Amino acid sequence: MSAAKHHEIVVLGAGVSGIYQIKRLVDLGLDAIVLEADEDLGGTWYRNRYPGCRFDSESYTYGYSFSKELLDEWHWKERFSAQPENLRYLNFVADKFDLRRHMRFDSRVERMRWDEDRRIWHLGLANGGGYTARFVITGLGVLSIPAVPRYEGLSEFEGDAFHTYHWPKQPVPLAGRRVGVIGTGATGIQVIAEIADEVEELFVFQRRPNWSTPLNNSTISAEEMAGIRARYDEIFAKCARTHGGFVHLAEQRRFWDVPPEERKAHWDRLYDTPGFAIMASNFPEIFYDREANREMSEYIANRIRERVNDPVTAEKLIPKDHGFATQRLPLETNYYEAYNRDNVHLIDLSETPIERFTRTGIRTSAGDFDLDLIVMATGFDAVTGAWDRIDIRGCHDLELREKWRDGPNTYLGLMTCGFPNLLMVAGPQSVSGSTNFPRAIESGVDWVTTFLEHVIGERRTRFEAKPEAEKEWNDEVVEAQNRMLMRRSRGWFTGYNANVEGHGEGAVRYVAYWGGAPRYHQRIDRVSKQGYPGVDFA
Ligand code: NAP
């Protein structure tokens, strides 16, 4: 690595986090670059090109808030904007602020080694290149490592097969084809609803159903957009004070104080309200109180029964193993109606599991399904997956993936002890995975930038989280999760994915902070104001 190029700061990832992070750093006149594994910027919105892929945060809360000019210039066309537009937006931001020249594409970092003598990081790239940096900031994303199922015969299938994350750039023909979709999480639900009327036959291979509620999307006219622009300050202020970082205000009444018929009327309103209102503006008890959750789940189950014509199919689509909102809630548009179509078939893998892939399709215990295309909407090695893919060695050759083997440990989701001069935006145990992502990363980037200004201003060359501060934060993360009914659910919110070794049955990991956005932001602000008592400087 002797020919390695040096920059004071290297940012990993040119997605939503990395784009804003580099903007802040270059504005301060710091010597910084972004290394991006892909051939272009955009991260999640560059990769996920599958049909139906769109925001489930209100578009105008997903965009960056840091520039009034940017807010004035960009017109969101839909309340929940789709992937092509979202990628255009990120490119617009990068071009407007001339950020591309600070980005190096096709630069996948494979190795990072801390050099205690020189107090720098050495970074080794898959393409053979190398960099050194005083400080490294990760913007690796929480859902950037697809998890492919480990079925026998996968490579024998002669049709097209890919994970949704790897949906090709060139158009994929759907008309006249027999398509299988494996997985019914947020991604599967979007794909299924979108392609049901385009394909000849659609076979949905469902292992466990998810609860899902309407997205209630609509277009945004120029006039409406002008109104949104005038209210941007108010919108962002609202996001900052709500638990999930969304525009939906919390319900103030207590579940048990409201008569059942009024509760139902409230839920009827929420079911027709766009976005995550059905969670964010619901009675908080549904997240903590088993009985309240049971009643809410039954309400949603009845909505599914109303929408699906065949009662047997409806029952198969209703989760029986977990309550409403105890896993990530997928939002849908005409998902349940897809099952009323003659060309859509639900294959219940809990009754007839997949045995293997074959040359012509998928074999379940009930028989063979011949397919032209298999779409794997099977989720991600979430939150820590992207860190695990890099061989990161800190003090005394400590390996990060070894330290995090049973789950991540961090200080405020922003750094982890044993790994000096390494900062994480959207890190494990922050609120980036548990609340409105861009709102969380914007404040994460701001915190990291202020912290680095402090470090550089004080002429420090080394910082590291203190072990006792990390332990204290870990305890808070565990306590917040354990208060909720979702604490042991089988979804990525608790670090579960059976396709990833060690992350399957029985493994409970604490990968996100569930105490809410306002509490988290107050906590990290307090730490800055107190002069970072949980950090050792040298
Ligand atoms: P996911 O929520 O982890 O769902 C994966 C699905 O695949 C589950 O239904 C799972 O079944 C199934 N599955 C996994 N392995 C399987 C196997 N070997 N055989 C059969 N089925 C298998 O993943 P996702 O749907 O990609 O969503 C991940 C996250 O991405 C979301 O929760 C969300 O945060 C984000 N996302 C956001 C949007 C948006 O609207 N902005 C859209 C899509 C995704 P089990 O439940 O039985 O494991």
Boltz pocket constraint, residues with backbone or C-beta under 6 A from the ligand:
constraints:
  - pocket:
      binder: B
      contacts: [[A, 54], [A, 55], [A, 56], [A, 57], [A, 143], [A, 147], [A, 149], [A, 150], [A, 182], [A, 183], [A, 184], [A, 185], [A, 186], [A, 187], [A, 188], [A, 190], [A, 205], [A, 206], [A, 207], [A, 208], [A, 209], [A, 328], [A, 331], [A, 349], [A, 377], [A, 378], [A, 379], [A, 380], [A, 490], [A, 491], [A, 492], [A, 496], [A, 497], [A, 498], [A, 499]]
      max_distance: 6.0
